[in-house]
Amino acid sequence: MAGHHADHRADVKAEHLSDVPRIALNSGYDIPQLGYGVFKVPPAETEKVVTEALELGYRHIDTAAIYGNEEGVGRAIAASGIPRHELFVTTNVWNDRQTDVAAALEESLTKLGLEFVDLYLIHWPAPANDQFVNAWKQLIALGDTASLRSIGVSNFLVEHLERLESETGTLPAVNQIELHPAYQQRDIVDWCTAKGVHIEAWGPLGQGKYDLFGTPAVHDAAAAHRKTPAQAVLRWHIQKGNIVFPKSVNRDRLKENLELFDFTLSDAEMAAIDALDPGDGSGRVSAHPSEVN
């Protein structure tokens, strides 16, 4: 019976692994467009839920030093037996370590039990500290070592990105920003798209802080394709080209979030969801990058 269960899991993995598109980064590496994020997953639960995600077929895991759960991610990876080259692991350096990036990365690698991370991000620009350009220069230097493969940023506004470009000449592989239908940050997306910087959308479903799923645009798209509202919104992200890593601790939801590649939203359905952003910034559900230091 155990063998049968293992065979079934392998089938599930194979089925979804082939579905998830990979996006080429400016670093020469590529990233699975859909992953699993462990933001706010309690450290005590992390090993279990990451293990379930890996069993279901996820191969892209997004964590951060500040989450306090890198060890759980590492234990799940170690126990999975999945070859390292099949996995894509991201972590973030926290604001108080921007002067000390190499040591912060070493600590994250130790907690993760890994020799390298696939993507290392500056978590916030923390502009009041004015260390993000310094941190970026350290990341560029680390990019030539065995400790990481691609470097990027998170929560950077256009003004921060322009400073990185003008002061270092090196652009991030990704910018990971709050992005969901009510808050699409088009100025940042347009700037990044023009420069070949890929957008990762965190909080892709609005973190449940507004009635996204009750909007006619989302409800109707989901009903038309016999999918859940969450699947409709995640599919909207996929078709936009966003990299997404929704967070759930529910195995059924984890499985559901992978099932995005057997339907396509129409141009009209995409446009209706596009129109959910009022355009005045009022849809933001988290902190403003100028205020996190």
C-alpha positions in Angstrom: 0.0 0.0 0.0 2.8 2.4 0.8 4.3 1.7 -2.6 1.1 2.5 -4.3 0.8 5.8 -2.4 4.3 6.7 -3.4 3.6 5.9 -7.1 0.5 8.1 -7.0 2.5 11.0 -5.5 5.0 10.6 -8.3 2.2 10.8 -10.9 0.9 14.0 -9.3 4.4 15.5 -9.3 5.1 14.6 -12.9 1.7 15.9 -14.0 2.2 19.4 -12.5 5.9 19.7 -13.1 5.4 19.7 -16.8 2.6 22.3 -16.5 4.4 25.1 -14.7 6.1 27.5 -17.2 9.6 28.6 -16.6 10.7 32.2 -17.1 14.2 33.2 -18.2 15.8 35.7 -15.9 18.5 38.3 -16.9 21.0 36.2 -14.8 20.9 33.3 -17.3 18.9 31.1 -15.0 15.2 30.4 -15.2 12.5 30.4 -12.5 9.2 28.4 -12.2 6.4 30.9 -12.7 4.4 29.3 -9.9 5.8 28.5 -6.5 4.9 28.2 -2.8 5.4 31.1 -0.4 5.8 30.6 3.4 5.1 34.1 4.5 3.3 33.9 7.9 3.6 30.1 8.0 4.4 29.3 11.7 7.9 27.9 12.0 6.5 24.8 13.8 4.2 24.0 10.7 6.7 24.9 8.0 8.4 21.6 7.5 5.0 19.8 7.2 3.4 22.2 4.7 6.6 22.5 2.6 6.8 18.7 2.5 3.2 18.6 1.3 3.9 21.3 -1.4 6.9 19.3 -2.6 4.8 16.1 -2.7 2.2 17.9 -4.8 4.7 19.1 -7.3 5.8 22.5 -6.2 9.5 23.1 -7.0 9.8 26.8 -6.2 9.9 27.8 -2.6 10.0 31.5 -1.4 11.0 32.3 2.2 12.8 35.1 4.0 15.1 35.5 7.0 12.5 37.6 8.8 9.9 34.8 8.6 11.8 32.7 11.1 11.0 29.5 9.2 14.1 28.9 7.0 15.0 25.9 9.1 11.6 24.2 8.4 12.0 24.8 4.7 15.5 23.3 4.8 14.3 20.2 6.7 11.5 19.6 4.2 13.9 19.9 1.3 16.4 17.6 2.9 13.8 15.0 3.6 12.2 15.2 0.2 15.0 13.5 -1.7 14.4 15.8 -4.6 17.6 16.6 -6.5 18.8 20.1 -5.8 18.9 21.1 -9.4 15.1 20.5 -9.6 14.4 23.1 -6.9 14.3 26.9 -7.0 14.8 28.4 -3.5 14.5 32.2 -2.7 15.2 34.0 0.5 15.5 37.6 1.5 18.0 39.7 3.5 16.3 41.8 6.2 16.6 45.6 6.5 19.0 45.5 9.5 21.5 43.4 7.6 21.9 45.6 4.5 25.5 46.5 5.6 26.3 42.8 6.3 24.8 40.9 3.3 27.5 38.2 3.0 27.1 37.2 6.6 23.3 37.3 6.4 23.4 35.0 3.4 25.7 32.6 5.2 23.2 32.4 8.1 20.3 31.8 5.8 22.2 29.1 3.9 23.1 27.4 7.3 19.4 27.5 8.3 18.2 26.2 5.0 20.9 23.5 4.9 21.8 24.5 1.4 25.1 25.4 -0.4 23.4 28.1 -2.5 20.1 29.9 -3.0 18.7 30.3 -6.5 17.5 33.9 -5.8 18.5 36.3 -3.0 16.5 39.5 -2.6 16.8 42.7 -0.6 13.6 42.5 1.3 12.7 46.3 1.4 14.6 49.4 0.3 14.4 50.8 3.8 15.1 54.3 2.3 15.5 56.1 5.7 18.6 53.9 6.3 19.9 54.7 2.8 21.8 51.4 2.6 20.0 49.7 -0.2 22.5 50.7 -2.9 25.4 49.5 -0.6 23.5 46.2 -0.1 22.9 45.9 -3.9 26.7 46.3 -4.5 27.3 43.5 -2.0 24.8 41.3 -3.8 26.5 42.0 -7.1 29.8 40.9 -5.6 28.2 37.8 -4.2 26.6 37.0 -7.6 30.1 35.8 -8.7 30.4 33.3 -5.9 29.0 29.8 -5.3 26.5 31.0 -2.7 23.8 32.3 -5.0 22.7 32.3 -8.6 20.4 35.3 -9.2 19.9 38.5 -7.3 16.9 40.8 -7.0 14.9 43.1 -4.9 11.5 43.3 -3.2 9.2 46.2 -2.6 11.3 48.6 -4.7 9.7 51.6 -6.2 10.8 53.1 -9.6 12.9 55.8 -7.7 14.8 53.0 -5.9 15.3 51.0 -9.1 16.6 54.0 -10.9 19.2 54.5 -8.2 20.4 50.9 -8.5 20.7 51.3 -12.3 22.5 54.7 -12.2 24.9 53.8 -9.4 25.8 50.2 -10.3 24.7 49.6 -13.9 23.3 46.2 -12.8 19.5 45.6 -12.8 17.7 43.0 -10.5 16.5 39.7 -12.0 13.2 40.3 -10.3 11.3 42.9 -8.2 8.9 41.2 -5.8 6.0 43.6 -5.1 2.5 43.6 -3.6 0.4 43.0 -6.7 -3.3 41.9 -6.9 -6.3 43.1 -9.0 -7.1 46.1 -6.8 -3.4 47.2 -6.7 -1.5 46.6 -9.9 1.4 49.0 -9.5 1.5 49.6 -13.2 4.2 52.3 -13.1 6.6 49.8 -11.5 5.5 46.9 -13.8 6.0 49.1 -16.9 9.4 50.2 -15.8 10.6 46.7 -15.0 9.1 45.2 -18.1 10.9 47.7 -20.3 14.2 46.9 -18.5 13.8 43.1 -18.6 13.2 42.8 -14.8 10.6 40.2 -14.0 7.7 40.9 -11.6 7.0 38.6 -8.7 3.5 39.3 -7.2 3.3 38.8 -3.4 -0.2 38.8 -1.8 -1.5 37.8 -5.3 -5.0 37.3 -3.8 -5.0 40.5 -1.7 -4.4 38.6 1.5 -8.1 38.2 2.0 -8.3 41.9 3.0 -11.0 42.9 0.6 -13.8 41.0 -1.2 -11.8 40.2 -4.3 -13.7 36.9 -4.9 -17.1 38.6 -4.7 -16.4 41.0 -7.6 -18.4 40.1 -10.8 -15.2 40.1 -12.8 -13.6 37.4 -10.7 -16.8 35.5 -10.0 -17.9 35.4 -13.6 -14.4 34.3 -14.9 -14.3 31.5 -12.3 -17.8 30.3 -13.2 -17.2 30.4 -16.9 -14.2 28.0 -16.5 -15.6 25.9 -13.6 -12.8 27.1 -11.5 -12.6 28.7 -8.0 -12.2 32.5 -7.8 -8.7 32.0 -6.4 -7.8 30.0 -9.5 -9.2 32.6 -11.8 -7.1 35.4 -10.1 -4.0 33.3 -10.1 -4.6 32.5 -13.8 -4.9 36.3 -14.5 -1.4 36.7 -12.9 0.0 33.8 -15.0 -1.3 35.4 -18.2 0.1 38.8 -17.2 3.5 37.1 -16.9 3.8 37.6 -13.1 5.6 35.1 -11.0 3.4 34.0 -8.2 3.8 31.9 -5.0 0.5 31.8 -3.1 0.6 30.8 0.5 -1.7 28.2 2.1 -1.4 25.7 4.8 -4.3 23.6 3.5 -3.3 20.7 1.3 -6.4 20.9 -0.9 -5.8 24.6 -1.5 -2.1 23.8 -2.3 -3.3 21.3 -4.9 -5.9 23.7 -6.3 -3.4 26.5 -6.7 -1.3 24.3 -9.0 -4.3 23.6 -11.3 -4.0 26.8 -13.4 -2.8 25.4 -16.7 -5.8 23.7 -18.2 -7.8 26.8 -18.9 -7.2 30.3 -20.3 -9.0 33.5 -19.5 -10.4 35.4 -22.5 -9.3 38.9 -23.4 -12.6 40.2 -22.0 -12.2 38.3 -18.7 -8.6 39.6 -18.4 -9.8 43.2 -19.1 -12.5 43.0 -16.5 -10.1 41.9 -13.8 -7.6 44.6 -15.0 -10.4 47.2 -14.4 -10.6 46.3 -10.6 -7.7 48.6 -9.8 -9.2 52.1 -9.0 -5.8 53.6 -10.1 -5.4 55.8 -7.0 -3.3 53.5 -4.9 -6.2 52.9 -2.4 -6.0 49.1 -3.1 -2.8 48.6 -1.2 -3.3 46.2 1.7 0.2 46.3 3.2 2.9 48.8 4.2 4.2 51.4 1.8 7.9 50.8 0.9 8.8 54.4 1.9 7.7 53.6 5.5 9.4 50.3 6.2 12.9 50.9 7.6 
